[in-house]
Amino acid sequence: MKTSQSTRKTILIVDDEDIIRDLMTEVVAGEGYKVLTAVNGREAVDIFKKQSSNIDLIILDMLMPEMDGKRTFEALRKISNGVKVLIATGFSQDEVVLSMLKNGANGVVNKPFHIEELLDTIASALRS
C-alpha cells in the first residue's frame, strides 16, 4: 500500500502509552510516512511550534497526563488553524470528541484500532 505520496508526508503521533505509540509508529512508518512522536501534549506542542511547516497530520490521544487531547488540540490550532488532527480515542461519541470534530478535527481513530482502518483514516485526513 506504500505510495510515493506517503513518503513525502510527516505524521506526528502523540500518545503517552509506549506500546500504542510504538505500534502506530511501526504501522505508519511501514507505509512510507515519516513519523515524529511525542509522549504528551506539551511535547507535541513544542515539536509543532518548531516544525509546523513540515508536519502534515497529527494523531492525538485524548487521555494523557499534563495536557489532555482537547487542550493540546486548542494549543495546536493557535499555532496553525489549518493543522490536520486525527483524534485517537476509545470514546468516539464522547461530547469532547464531538466538539473537537465540529471545531476542525479531521476524524477519529478508534482504539483499539485495526491497521487498515488506521491507514484509511490517515489517507482520508491527508486528502481533506
Backbone atoms as SQL, in Angstrom:
CREATE TABLE atoms (id INTEGER PRIMARY KEY, chain TEXT, resi INTEGER, resn TEXT, atom TEXT, x REAL, y REAL, z REAL);
INSERT INTO atoms VALUES
  (1, 'A', 1, 'MET', 'N', 0.821, -1.191, 0.000),
  (2, 'A', 1, 'MET', 'CA', 0.000, 0.000, 0.000),
  (3, 'A', 1, 'MET', 'C', 0.865, 1.256, 0.000),
  (4, 'A', 2, 'LYS', 'N', 2.156, 1.105, 0.028),
  (5, 'A', 2, 'LYS', 'CA', 3.045, 2.267, 0.038),
  (6, 'A', 2, 'LYS', 'C', 2.855, 3.075, -1.232),
  (7, 'A', 3, 'THR', 'N', 2.771, 4.389, -1.050),
  (8, 'A', 3, 'THR', 'CA', 2.620, 5.264, -2.203),
  (9, 'A', 3, 'THR', 'C', 3.720, 6.293, -2.179),
  (10, 'A', 4, 'SER', 'N', 3.996, 6.832, -3.334),
  (11, 'A', 4, 'SER', 'CA', 5.022, 7.870, -3.370),
  (12, 'A', 4, 'SER', 'C', 4.578, 9.099, -2.581),
  (13, 'A', 5, 'GLN', 'N', 3.252, 9.318, -2.509),
  (14, 'A', 5, 'GLN', 'CA', 2.748, 10.454, -1.740),
  (15, 'A', 5, 'GLN', 'C', 3.043, 10.278, -0.253),
  (16, 'A', 6, 'SER', 'N', 2.909, 9.040, 0.260),
  (17, 'A', 6, 'SER', 'CA', 3.107, 8.828, 1.691),
  (18, 'A', 6, 'SER', 'C', 4.550, 9.108, 2.108),
  (19, 'A', 7, 'THR', 'N', 5.494, 8.894, 1.208),
  (20, 'A', 7, 'THR', 'CA', 6.887, 9.115, 1.580),
  (21, 'A', 7, 'THR', 'C', 7.188, 10.598, 1.798),
  (22, 'A', 8, 'ARG', 'N', 6.348, 11.452, 1.296),
  (23, 'A', 8, 'ARG', 'CA', 6.572, 12.893, 1.465),
  (24, 'A', 8, 'ARG', 'C', 5.806, 13.470, 2.653),
  (25, 'A', 9, 'LYS', 'N', 4.976, 12.692, 3.288),
  (26, 'A', 9, 'LYS', 'CA', 4.131, 13.190, 4.370),
  (27, 'A', 9, 'LYS', 'C', 4.723, 12.854, 5.734),
  (28, 'A', 10, 'THR', 'N', 4.621, 13.814, 6.651),
  (29, 'A', 10, 'THR', 'CA', 5.117, 13.612, 8.014),
  (30, 'A', 10, 'THR', 'C', 3.938, 13.604, 8.977),
  (31, 'A', 11, 'ILE', 'N', 3.917, 12.605, 9.835),
  (32, 'A', 11, 'ILE', 'CA', 2.848, 12.445, 10.813),
  (33, 'A', 11, 'ILE', 'C', 3.448, 12.480, 12.210),
  (34, 'A', 12, 'LEU', 'N', 2.849, 13.300, 13.067),
  (35, 'A', 12, 'LEU', 'CA', 3.236, 13.380, 14.476),
  (36, 'A', 12, 'LEU', 'C', 2.254, 12.532, 15.276),
  (37, 'A', 13, 'ILE', 'N', 2.759, 11.510, 15.951),
  (38, 'A', 13, 'ILE', 'CA', 1.941, 10.626, 16.775),
  (39, 'A', 13, 'ILE', 'C', 2.131, 11.026, 18.232),
  (40, 'A', 14, 'VAL', 'N', 1.010, 11.351, 18.894),
  (41, 'A', 14, 'VAL', 'CA', 1.050, 11.826, 20.275),
  (42, 'A', 14, 'VAL', 'C', 0.263, 10.851, 21.142),
  (43, 'A', 15, 'ASP', 'N', 0.972, 10.105, 21.989),
  (44, 'A', 15, 'ASP', 'CA', 0.327, 9.150, 22.882),
  (45, 'A', 15, 'ASP', 'C', 1.265, 8.877, 24.051),
  (46, 'A', 16, 'ASP', 'N', 0.722, 8.875, 25.254),
  (47, 'A', 16, 'ASP', 'CA', 1.554, 8.640, 26.441),
  (48, 'A', 16, 'ASP', 'C', 1.839, 7.166, 26.676),
  (49, 'A', 17, 'GLU', 'N', 1.129, 6.274, 25.999),
  (50, 'A', 17, 'GLU', 'CA', 1.355, 4.840, 26.173),
  (51, 'A', 17, 'GLU', 'C', 2.387, 4.364, 25.156),
  (52, 'A', 18, 'ASP', 'N', 3.533, 3.925, 25.675),
  (53, 'A', 18, 'ASP', 'CA', 4.642, 3.497, 24.811),
  (54, 'A', 18, 'ASP', 'C', 4.218, 2.459, 23.784),
  (55, 'A', 19, 'ILE', 'N', 3.476, 1.447, 24.222),
  (56, 'A', 19, 'ILE', 'CA', 3.137, 0.347, 23.320),
  (57, 'A', 19, 'ILE', 'C', 2.261, 0.823, 22.163),
  (58, 'A', 20, 'ILE', 'N', 1.319, 1.707, 22.440),
  (59, 'A', 20, 'ILE', 'CA', 0.443, 2.221, 21.385),
  (60, 'A', 20, 'ILE', 'C', 1.222, 3.140, 20.451),
  (61, 'A', 21, 'ARG', 'N', 2.013, 4.025, 21.029),
  (62, 'A', 21, 'ARG', 'CA', 2.832, 4.947, 20.220),
  (63, 'A', 21, 'ARG', 'C', 3.803, 4.163, 19.329),
  (64, 'A', 22, 'ASP', 'N', 4.437, 3.140, 19.902),
  (65, 'A', 22, 'ASP', 'CA', 5.383, 2.330, 19.130),
  (66, 'A', 22, 'ASP', 'C', 4.691, 1.544, 18.023),
  (67, 'A', 23, 'LEU', 'N', 3.531, 0.974, 18.324),
  (68, 'A', 23, 'LEU', 'CA', 2.791, 0.213, 17.314),
  (69, 'A', 23, 'LEU', 'C', 2.332, 1.123, 16.181),
  (70, 'A', 24, 'MET', 'N', 1.761, 2.273, 16.523),
  (71, 'A', 24, 'MET', 'CA', 1.332, 3.221, 15.487),
  (72, 'A', 24, 'MET', 'C', 2.524, 3.658, 14.645),
  (73, 'A', 25, 'THR', 'N', 3.634, 3.933, 15.297),
  (74, 'A', 25, 'THR', 'CA', 4.842, 4.363, 14.575),
  (75, 'A', 25, 'THR', 'C', 5.274, 3.289, 13.585),
  (76, 'A', 26, 'GLU', 'N', 5.293, 2.043, 14.030),
  (77, 'A', 26, 'GLU', 'CA', 5.707, 0.939, 13.166),
  (78, 'A', 26, 'GLU', 'C', 4.777, 0.807, 11.953),
  (79, 'A', 27, 'VAL', 'N', 3.476, 0.875, 12.192),
  (80, 'A', 27, 'VAL', 'CA', 2.494, 0.739, 11.113),
  (81, 'A', 27, 'VAL', 'C', 2.599, 1.904, 10.131),
  (82, 'A', 28, 'VAL', 'N', 2.630, 3.112, 10.645),
  (83, 'A', 28, 'VAL', 'CA', 2.634, 4.309, 9.803),
  (84, 'A', 28, 'VAL', 'C', 3.956, 4.434, 9.033),
  (85, 'A', 29, 'ALA', 'N', 5.063, 4.212, 9.708),
  (86, 'A', 29, 'ALA', 'CA', 6.365, 4.273, 9.033),
  (87, 'A', 29, 'ALA', 'C', 6.476, 3.167, 7.989),
  (88, 'A', 30, 'GLY', 'N', 5.875, 2.026, 8.260),
  (89, 'A', 30, 'GLY', 'CA', 5.883, 0.918, 7.323),
  (90, 'A', 30, 'GLY', 'C', 5.159, 1.225, 6.023),
  (91, 'A', 31, 'GLU', 'N', 4.300, 2.242, 6.065),
  (92, 'A', 31, 'GLU', 'CA', 3.593, 2.683, 4.861),
  (93, 'A', 31, 'GLU', 'C', 4.350, 3.781, 4.123),
  (94, 'A', 32, 'GLY', 'N', 5.515, 4.145, 4.633),
  (95, 'A', 32, 'GLY', 'CA', 6.332, 5.132, 3.940),
  (96, 'A', 32, 'GLY', 'C', 6.211, 6.551, 4.458),
  (97, 'A', 33, 'TYR', 'N', 5.413, 6.754, 5.498),
  (98, 'A', 33, 'TYR', 'CA', 5.306, 8.082, 6.095),
  (99, 'A', 33, 'TYR', 'C', 6.513, 8.339, 6.988),
  (100, 'A', 34, 'LYS', 'N', 6.909, 9.600, 7.089),
  (101, 'A', 34, 'LYS', 'CA', 7.908, 9.991, 8.081),
  (102, 'A', 34, 'LYS', 'C', 7.142, 10.191, 9.388),
  (103, 'A', 35, 'VAL', 'N', 7.702, 9.698, 10.486),
  (104, 'A', 35, 'VAL', 'CA', 6.990, 9.751, 11.763),
  (105, 'A', 35, 'VAL', 'C', 7.798, 10.501, 12.812),
  (106, 'A', 36, 'LEU', 'N', 7.113, 11.403, 13.500),
  (107, 'A', 36, 'LEU', 'CA', 7.635, 12.052, 14.701),
  (108, 'A', 36, 'LEU', 'C', 6.743, 11.583, 15.843),
  (109, 'A', 37, 'THR', 'N', 7.276, 11.547, 17.058),
  (110, 'A', 37, 'THR', 'CA', 6.456, 11.126, 18.193),
  (111, 'A', 37, 'THR', 'C', 6.602, 12.100, 19.358),
  (112, 'A', 38, 'ALA', 'N', 5.540, 12.130, 20.159),
  (113, 'A', 38, 'ALA', 'CA', 5.535, 12.907, 21.399),
  (114, 'A', 38, 'ALA', 'C', 4.837, 12.071, 22.462),
  (115, 'A', 39, 'VAL', 'N', 5.324, 12.160, 23.696),
  (116, 'A', 39, 'VAL', 'CA', 4.764, 11.355, 24.788),
  (117, 'A', 39, 'VAL', 'C', 3.628, 12.058, 25.524),
  (118, 'A', 40, 'ASN', 'N', 3.427, 13.342, 25.234),
  (119, 'A', 40, 'ASN', 'CA', 2.324, 14.067, 25.852),
  (120, 'A', 40, 'ASN', 'C', 2.002, 15.320, 25.041),
  (121, 'A', 41, 'GLY', 'N', 0.947, 15.996, 25.414),
  (122, 'A', 41, 'GLY', 'CA', 0.506, 17.175, 24.677),
  (123, 'A', 41, 'GLY', 'C', 1.503, 18.310, 24.693),
  (124, 'A', 42, 'ARG', 'N', 2.135, 18.519, 25.820),
  (125, 'A', 42, 'ARG', 'CA', 3.109, 19.606, 25.923),
  (126, 'A', 42, 'ARG', 'C', 4.271, 19.395, 24.948),
  (127, 'A', 43, 'GLU', 'N', 4.770, 18.165, 24.889),
  (128, 'A', 43, 'GLU', 'CA', 5.850, 17.853, 23.959),
  (129, 'A', 43, 'GLU', 'C', 5.378, 18.014, 22.508),
  (130, 'A', 44, 'ALA', 'N', 4.142, 17.604, 22.234),
  (131, 'A', 44, 'ALA', 'CA', 3.587, 17.736, 20.885),
  (132, 'A', 44, 'ALA', 'C', 3.532, 19.200, 20.460),
  (133, 'A', 45, 'VAL', 'N', 3.089, 20.062, 21.354),
  (134, 'A', 45, 'VAL', 'CA', 3.015, 21.492, 21.042),
  (135, 'A', 45, 'VAL', 'C', 4.407, 22.053, 20.786),
  (136, 'A', 46, 'ASP', 'N', 5.383, 21.659, 21.598),
  (137, 'A', 46, 'ASP', 'CA', 6.763, 22.120, 21.392),
  (138, 'A', 46, 'ASP', 'C', 7.300, 21.679, 20.037),
  (139, 'A', 47, 'ILE', 'N', 7.062, 20.422, 19.678),
  (140, 'A', 47, 'ILE', 'CA', 7.518, 19.916, 18.380),
  (141, 'A', 47, 'ILE', 'C', 6.821, 20.666, 17.256),
  (142, 'A', 48, 'PHE', 'N', 5.509, 20.865, 17.392),
  (143, 'A', 48, 'PHE', 'CA', 4.749, 21.521, 16.333),
  (144, 'A', 48, 'PHE', 'C', 5.169, 22.986, 16.163),
  (145, 'A', 49, 'LYS', 'N', 5.492, 23.661, 17.266),
  (146, 'A', 49, 'LYS', 'CA', 5.967, 25.052, 17.171),
  (147, 'A', 49, 'LYS', 'C', 7.212, 25.128, 16.295),
  (148, 'A', 50, 'LYS', 'N', 8.103, 24.162, 16.448),
  (149, 'A', 50, 'LYS', 'CA', 9.376, 24.175, 15.727),
  (150, 'A', 50, 'LYS', 'C', 9.244, 23.655, 14.298),
  (151, 'A', 51, 'GLN', 'N', 8.294, 22.745, 14.071),
  (152, 'A', 51, 'GLN', 'CA', 8.254, 22.051, 12.779),
  (153, 'A', 51, 'GLN', 'C', 6.889, 22.083, 12.104),
  (154, 'A', 52, 'SER', 'N', 6.055, 23.059, 12.415),
  (155, 'A', 52, 'SER', 'CA', 4.684, 23.053, 11.882),
  (156, 'A', 52, 'SER', 'C', 4.637, 22.982, 10.363),
  (157, 'A', 53, 'SER', 'N', 5.575, 23.605, 9.694),
  (158, 'A', 53, 'SER', 'CA', 5.533, 23.599, 8.231),
  (159, 'A', 53, 'SER', 'C', 5.897, 22.231, 7.652),
  (160, 'A', 54, 'ASN', 'N', 6.483, 21.362, 8.462),
  (161, 'A', 54, 'ASN', 'CA', 6.876, 20.033, 7.996),
  (162, 'A', 54, 'ASN', 'C', 5.912, 18.926, 8.403),
  (163, 'A', 55, 'ILE', 'N', 4.938, 19.236, 9.266),
  (164, 'A', 55, 'ILE', 'CA', 4.030, 18.212, 9.783),
  (165, 'A', 55, 'ILE', 'C', 2.705, 18.288, 9.030),
  (166, 'A', 56, 'ASP', 'N', 2.340, 17.168, 8.408),
  (167, 'A', 56, 'ASP', 'CA', 1.133, 17.118, 7.585),
  (168, 'A', 56, 'ASP', 'C', -0.095, 16.668, 8.356),
  (169, 'A', 57, 'LEU', 'N', 0.115, 15.912, 9.437),
  (170, 'A', 57, 'LEU', 'CA', -1.007, 15.353, 10.189),
  (171, 'A', 57, 'LEU', 'C', -0.538, 15.003, 11.594),
  (172, 'A', 58, 'ILE', 'N', -1.439, 15.177, 12.562),
  (173, 'A', 58, 'ILE', 'CA', -1.159, 14.795, 13.944),
  (174, 'A', 58, 'ILE', 'C', -2.206, 13.781, 14.381),
  (175, 'A', 59, 'ILE', 'N', -1.750, 12.672, 14.939),
  (176, 'A', 59, 'ILE', 'CA', -2.653, 11.693, 15.555),
  (177, 'A', 59, 'ILE', 'C', -2.547, 11.919, 17.055),
  (178, 'A', 60, 'LEU', 'N', -3.647, 12.346, 17.658),
  (179, 'A', 60, 'LEU', 'CA', -3.640, 12.874, 19.017),
  (180, 'A', 60, 'LEU', 'C', -4.479, 12.025, 19.966),
  (181, 'A', 61, 'ASP', 'N', -3.824, 11.445, 20.969),
  (182, 'A', 61, 'ASP', 'CA', -4.520, 10.710, 22.022),
  (183, 'A', 61, 'ASP', 'C', -5.306, 11.700, 22.870),
  (184, 'A', 62, 'MET', 'N', -6.449, 11.271, 23.376),
  (185, 'A', 62, 'MET', 'CA', -7.276, 12.160, 24.189),
  (186, 'A', 62, 'MET', 'C', -6.898, 12.148, 25.659),
  (187, 'A', 63, 'LEU', 'N', -6.557, 10.985, 26.190),
  (188, 'A', 63, 'LEU', 'CA', -6.312, 10.869, 27.621),
  (189, 'A', 63, 'LEU', 'C', -4.812, 10.783, 27.892),
  (190, 'A', 64, 'MET', 'N', -4.248, 11.912, 28.321),
  (191, 'A', 64, 'MET', 'CA', -2.814, 11.971, 28.622),
  (192, 'A', 64, 'MET', 'C', -2.608, 12.824, 29.859),
  (193, 'A', 65, 'PRO', 'N', -1.538, 12.537, 30.606),
  (194, 'A', 65, 'PRO', 'CA', -1.211, 13.397, 31.742),
  (195, 'A', 65, 'PRO', 'C', -0.665, 14.734, 31.252),
  (196, 'A', 66, 'GLU', 'N', -0.617, 15.697, 32.122),
  (197, 'A', 66, 'GLU', 'CA', -0.089, 17.039, 31.867),
  (198, 'A', 66, 'GLU', 'C', -1.006, 17.884, 30.996),
  (199, 'A', 67, 'MET', 'N', -1.294, 17.414, 29.789),
  (200, 'A', 67, 'MET', 'CA', -2.088, 18.203, 28.853),
  (201, 'A', 67, 'MET', 'C', -2.924, 17.223, 28.028),
  (202, 'A', 68, 'ASP', 'N', -4.240, 17.210, 28.252),
  (203, 'A', 68, 'ASP', 'CA', -5.083, 16.235, 27.554),
  (204, 'A', 68, 'ASP', 'C', -5.254, 16.597, 26.077),
  (205, 'A', 69, 'GLY', 'N', -5.934, 15.733, 25.351),
  (206, 'A', 69, 'GLY', 'CA', -6.097, 15.922, 23.919),
  (207, 'A', 69, 'GLY', 'C', -6.809, 17.203, 23.545),
  (208, 'A', 70, 'LYS', 'N', -7.846, 17.568, 24.285),
  (209, 'A', 70, 'LYS', 'CA', -8.602, 18.784, 23.967),
  (210, 'A', 70, 'LYS', 'C', -7.725, 20.019, 24.120),
  (211, 'A', 71, 'ARG', 'N', -7.026, 20.128, 25.227),
  (212, 'A', 71, 'ARG', 'CA', -6.151, 21.287, 25.447),
  (213, 'A', 71, 'ARG', 'C', -5.016, 21.319, 24.425),
  (214, 'A', 72, 'THR', 'N', -4.491, 20.147, 24.088),
  (215, 'A', 72, 'THR', 'CA', -3.424, 20.072, 23.089),
  (216, 'A', 72, 'THR', 'C', -3.951, 20.530, 21.735),
  (217, 'A', 73, 'PHE', 'N', -5.137, 20.051, 21.351),
  (218, 'A', 73, 'PHE', 'CA', -5.771, 20.446, 20.093),
  (219, 'A', 73, 'PHE', 'C', -5.929, 21.966, 20.019),
  (220, 'A', 74, 'GLU', 'N', -6.419, 22.546, 21.095),
  (221, 'A', 74, 'GLU', 'CA', -6.612, 24.007, 21.123),
  (222, 'A', 74, 'GLU', 'C', -5.282, 24.743, 20.967),
  (223, 'A', 75, 'ALA', 'N', -4.235, 24.261, 21.629),
  (224, 'A', 75, 'ALA', 'CA', -2.913, 24.896, 21.523),
  (225, 'A', 75, 'ALA', 'C', -2.346, 24.749, 20.117),
  (226, 'A', 76, 'LEU', 'N', -2.541, 23.580, 19.504),
  (227, 'A', 76, 'LEU', 'CA', -2.059, 23.357, 18.136),
  (228, 'A', 76, 'LEU', 'C', -2.778, 24.279, 17.157),
  (229, 'A', 77, 'ARG', 'N', -4.084, 24.460, 17.350),
  (230, 'A', 77, 'ARG', 'CA', -4.877, 25.327, 16.459),
  (231, 'A', 77, 'ARG', 'C', -4.456, 26.790, 16.577),
  (232, 'A', 78, 'LYS', 'N', -3.970, 27.184, 17.749),
  (233, 'A', 78, 'LYS', 'CA', -3.470, 28.556, 17.908),
  (234, 'A', 78, 'LYS', 'C', -2.193, 28.774, 17.105),
  (235, 'A', 79, 'ILE', 'N', -1.396, 27.722, 16.964),
  (236, 'A', 79, 'ILE', 'CA', -0.162, 27.804, 16.185),
  (237, 'A', 79, 'ILE', 'C', -0.491, 27.809, 14.697),
  (238, 'A', 80, 'SER', 'N', -1.392, 26.915, 14.286),
  (239, 'A', 80, 'SER', 'CA', -1.807, 26.827, 12.884),
  (240, 'A', 80, 'SER', 'C', -3.257, 26.373, 12.833),
  (241, 'A', 81, 'ASN', 'N', -4.134, 27.289, 12.452),
  (242, 'A', 81, 'ASN', 'CA', -5.559, 26.987, 12.415),
  (243, 'A', 81, 'ASN', 'C', -5.887, 25.857, 11.439),
  (244, 'A', 82, 'GLY', 'N', -5.030, 25.640, 10.456),
  (245, 'A', 82, 'GLY', 'CA', -5.288, 24.617, 9.457),
  (246, 'A', 82, 'GLY', 'C', -4.662, 23.266, 9.750),
  (247, 'A', 83, 'VAL', 'N', -4.114, 23.088, 10.942),
  (248, 'A', 83, 'VAL', 'CA', -3.464, 21.818, 11.280),
  (249, 'A', 83, 'VAL', 'C', -4.468, 20.673, 11.163),
  (250, 'A', 84, 'LYS', 'N', -4.014, 19.566, 10.563),
  (251, 'A', 84, 'LYS', 'CA', -4.861, 18.380, 10.426),
  (252, 'A', 84, 'LYS', 'C', -4.617, 17.470, 11.621),
  (253, 'A', 85, 'VAL', 'N', -5.715, 17.117, 12.296),
  (254, 'A', 85, 'VAL', 'CA', -5.621, 16.317, 13.515),
  (255, 'A', 85, 'VAL', 'C', -6.620, 15.170, 13.467),
  (256, 'A', 86, 'LEU', 'N', -6.121, 13.970, 13.751),
  (257, 'A', 86, 'LEU', 'CA', -6.978, 12.818, 13.989),
  (258, 'A', 86, 'LEU', 'C', -6.986, 12.559, 15.487),
  (259, 'A', 87, 'ILE', 'N', -8.169, 12.344, 16.039),
  (260, 'A', 87, 'ILE', 'CA', -8.320, 12.073, 17.456),
  (261, 'A', 87, 'ILE', 'C', -8.243, 10.563, 17.676),
  (262, 'A', 88, 'ALA', 'N', -7.350, 10.126, 18.558),
  (263, 'A', 88, 'ALA', 'CA', -7.239, 8.702, 18.895),
  (264, 'A', 88, 'ALA', 'C', -7.913, 8.479, 20.244),
  (265, 'A', 89, 'THR', 'N', -8.988, 7.691, 20.231),
  (266, 'A', 89, 'THR', 'CA', -9.751, 7.501, 21.455),
  (267, 'A', 89, 'THR', 'C', -10.566, 6.218, 21.411),
  (268, 'A', 90, 'GLY', 'N', -10.899, 5.734, 22.570),
  (269, 'A', 90, 'GLY', 'CA', -11.828, 4.616, 22.682),
  (270, 'A', 90, 'GLY', 'C', -13.253, 5.102, 22.891),
  (271, 'A', 91, 'PHE', 'N', -13.439, 6.418, 22.907),
  (272, 'A', 91, 'PHE', 'CA', -14.741, 7.013, 23.202),
  (273, 'A', 91, 'PHE', 'C', -15.138, 7.979, 22.097),
  (274, 'A', 92, 'SER', 'N', -15.410, 7.456, 20.899),
  (275, 'A', 92, 'SER', 'CA', -15.632, 8.316, 19.732),
  (276, 'A', 92, 'SER', 'C', -16.915, 9.139, 19.820),
  (277, 'A', 93, 'GLN', 'N', -17.849, 8.747, 20.661),
  (278, 'A', 93, 'GLN', 'CA', -19.091, 9.515, 20.784),
  (279, 'A', 93, 'GLN', 'C', -19.082, 10.453, 21.990),
  (280, 'A', 94, 'ASP', 'N', -17.928, 10.591, 22.614),
  (281, 'A', 94, 'ASP', 'CA', -17.759, 11.487, 23.754),
  (282, 'A', 94, 'ASP', 'C', -18.057, 12.921, 23.329),
  (283, 'A', 95, 'GLU', 'N', -18.680, 13.699, 24.207),
  (284, 'A', 95, 'GLU', 'CA', -19.035, 15.092, 23.886),
  (285, 'A', 95, 'GLU', 'C', -17.815, 15.924, 23.518),
  (286, 'A', 96, 'VAL', 'N', -16.703, 15.720, 24.204),
  (287, 'A', 96, 'VAL', 'CA', -15.479, 16.474, 23.917),
  (288, 'A', 96, 'VAL', 'C', -14.982, 16.136, 22.515),
  (289, 'A', 97, 'VAL', 'N', -14.994, 14.857, 22.173),
  (290, 'A', 97, 'VAL', 'CA', -14.553, 14.427, 20.842),
  (291, 'A', 97, 'VAL', 'C', -15.457, 15.032, 19.773),
  (292, 'A', 98, 'LEU', 'N', -16.758, 14.964, 19.994),
  (293, 'A', 98, 'LEU', 'CA', -17.703, 15.523, 19.016),
  (294, 'A', 98, 'LEU', 'C', -17.500, 17.027, 18.851),
  (295, 'A', 99, 'SER', 'N', -17.234, 17.742, 19.947),
  (296, 'A', 99, 'SER', 'CA', -16.999, 19.185, 19.830),
  (297, 'A', 99, 'SER', 'C', -15.700, 19.476, 19.088),
  (298, 'A', 100, 'MET', 'N', -14.675, 18.631, 19.296),
  (299, 'A', 100, 'MET', 'CA', -13.415, 18.817, 18.571),
  (300, 'A', 100, 'MET', 'C', -13.619, 18.591, 17.074),
  (301, 'A', 101, 'LEU', 'N', -14.436, 17.612, 16.723),
  (302, 'A', 101, 'LEU', 'CA', -14.739, 17.370, 15.310),
  (303, 'A', 101, 'LEU', 'C', -15.466, 18.567, 14.711),
  (304, 'A', 102, 'LYS', 'N', -16.391, 19.154, 15.461),
  (305, 'A', 102, 'LYS', 'CA', -17.099, 20.348, 14.988),
  (306, 'A', 102, 'LYS', 'C', -16.145, 21.524, 14.830),
  (307, 'A', 103, 'ASN', 'N', -15.080, 21.538, 15.625),
  (308, 'A', 103, 'ASN', 'CA', -14.126, 22.649, 15.602),
  (309, 'A', 103, 'ASN', 'C', -12.913, 22.384, 14.720),
  (310, 'A', 104, 'GLY', 'N', -13.023, 21.402, 13.835),
  (311, 'A', 104, 'GLY', 'CA', -11.988, 21.255, 12.831),
  (312, 'A', 104, 'GLY', 'C', -11.115, 20.023, 12.872),
  (313, 'A', 105, 'ALA', 'N', -11.283, 19.149, 13.870),
  (314, 'A', 105, 'ALA', 'CA', -10.519, 17.898, 13.841),
  (315, 'A', 105, 'ALA', 'C', -10.951, 17.115, 12.603),
  (316, 'A', 106, 'ASN', 'N', -10.020, 16.352, 12.037),
  (317, 'A', 106, 'ASN', 'CA', -10.260, 15.721, 10.743),
  (318, 'A', 106, 'ASN', 'C', -10.773, 14.294, 10.805),
  (319, 'A', 107, 'GLY', 'N', -11.009, 13.771, 11.988),
  (320, 'A', 107, 'GLY', 'CA', -11.539, 12.419, 12.099),
  (321, 'A', 107, 'GLY', 'C', -11.119, 11.768, 13.392),
  (322, 'A', 108, 'VAL', 'N', -11.543, 10.514, 13.532),
  (323, 'A', 108, 'VAL', 'CA', -11.287, 9.752, 14.757),
  (324, 'A', 108, 'VAL', 'C', -10.658, 8.411, 14.393),
  (325, 'A', 109, 'VAL', 'N', -9.624, 8.059, 15.130),
  (326, 'A', 109, 'VAL', 'CA', -9.036, 6.720, 15.076),
  (327, 'A', 109, 'VAL', 'C', -9.523, 6.020, 16.338),
  (328, 'A', 110, 'ASN', 'N', -10.347, 4.993, 16.147),
  (329, 'A', 110, 'ASN', 'CA', -10.902, 4.286, 17.303),
  (330, 'A', 110, 'ASN', 'C', -9.890, 3.320, 17.885),
  (331, 'A', 111, 'LYS', 'N', -9.748, 3.386, 19.222),
  (332, 'A', 111, 'LYS', 'CA', -8.896, 2.445, 19.937),
  (333, 'A', 111, 'LYS', 'C', -9.780, 1.364, 20.521),
  (334, 'A', 112, 'PRO', 'N', -9.399, 0.106, 20.468),
  (335, 'A', 112, 'PRO', 'CA', -8.212, -0.371, 19.760),
  (336, 'A', 112, 'PRO', 'C', -8.445, -0.264, 18.257),
  (337, 'A', 113, 'PHE', 'N', -7.411, 0.068, 17.522),
  (338, 'A', 113, 'PHE', 'CA', -7.572, 0.297, 16.088),
  (339, 'A', 113, 'PHE', 'C', -7.204, -0.939, 15.275),
  (340, 'A', 114, 'HIS', 'N', -7.818, -1.015, 14.114),
  (341, 'A', 114, 'HIS', 'CA', -7.452, -2.022, 13.113),
  (342, 'A', 114, 'HIS', 'C', -6.505, -1.330, 12.149),
  (343, 'A', 115, 'ILE', 'N', -5.459, -2.003, 11.743),
  (344, 'A', 115, 'ILE', 'CA', -4.418, -1.383, 10.923),
  (345, 'A', 115, 'ILE', 'C', -4.984, -0.771, 9.647),
  (346, 'A', 116, 'GLU', 'N', -5.805, -1.513, 8.925),
  (347, 'A', 116, 'GLU', 'CA', -6.358, -0.981, 7.663),
  (348, 'A', 116, 'GLU', 'C', -7.222, 0.252, 7.925),
  (349, 'A', 117, 'GLU', 'N', -8.004, 0.222, 8.994),
  (350, 'A', 117, 'GLU', 'CA', -8.850, 1.364, 9.334),
  (351, 'A', 117, 'GLU', 'C', -7.986, 2.585, 9.679),
  (352, 'A', 118, 'LEU', 'N', -6.921, 2.351, 10.430),
  (353, 'A', 118, 'LEU', 'CA', -5.998, 3.436, 10.774),
  (354, 'A', 118, 'LEU', 'C', -5.415, 4.058, 9.510),
  (355, 'A', 119, 'LEU', 'N', -4.919, 3.222, 8.615),
  (356, 'A', 119, 'LEU', 'CA', -4.287, 3.725, 7.391),
  (357, 'A', 119, 'LEU', 'C', -5.288, 4.415, 6.480),
  (358, 'A', 120, 'ASP', 'N', -6.512, 3.883, 6.392),
  (359, 'A', 120, 'ASP', 'CA', -7.550, 4.530, 5.580),
  (360, 'A', 120, 'ASP', 'C', -7.929, 5.886, 6.155),
  (361, 'A', 121, 'THR', 'N', -8.017, 5.973, 7.483),
  (362, 'A', 121, 'THR', 'CA', -8.371, 7.239, 8.137),
  (363, 'A', 121, 'THR', 'C', -7.278, 8.270, 7.929),
  (364, 'A', 122, 'ILE', 'N', -6.025, 7.837, 8.013),
  (365, 'A', 122, 'ILE', 'CA', -4.889, 8.742, 7.755),
  (366, 'A', 122, 'ILE', 'C', -4.952, 9.259, 6.327),
  (367, 'A', 123, 'ALA', 'N', -5.114, 8.352, 5.364),
  (368, 'A', 123, 'ALA', 'CA', -5.160, 8.747, 3.951),
  (369, 'A', 123, 'ALA', 'C', -6.303, 9.731, 3.698),
  (370, 'A', 124, 'SER', 'N', -7.455, 9.463, 4.292),
  (371, 'A', 124, 'SER', 'CA', -8.615, 10.348, 4.123),
  (372, 'A', 124, 'SER', 'C', -8.344, 11.732, 4.707),
  (373, 'A', 125, 'ALA', 'N', -7.761, 11.768, 5.888),
  (374, 'A', 125, 'ALA', 'CA', -7.456, 13.064, 6.534),
  (375, 'A', 125, 'ALA', 'C', -6.441, 13.858, 5.719),
  (376, 'A', 126, 'LEU', 'N', -5.463, 13.183, 5.174),
  (377, 'A', 126, 'LEU', 'CA', -4.457, 13.880, 4.371),
  (378, 'A', 126, 'LEU', 'C', -5.043, 14.434, 3.078),
  (379, 'A', 127, 'ARG', 'N', -6.052, 13.769, 2.545),
  (380, 'A', 127, 'ARG', 'CA', -6.703, 14.249, 1.317),
  (381, 'A', 127, 'ARG', 'C', -7.629, 15.425, 1.593),
  (382, 'A', 128, 'SER', 'N', -8.164, 15.515, 2.812),
  (383, 'A', 128, 'SER', 'CA', -9.171, 16.550, 3.121),
  (384, 'A', 128, 'SER', 'C', -8.572, 17.940, 3.167);
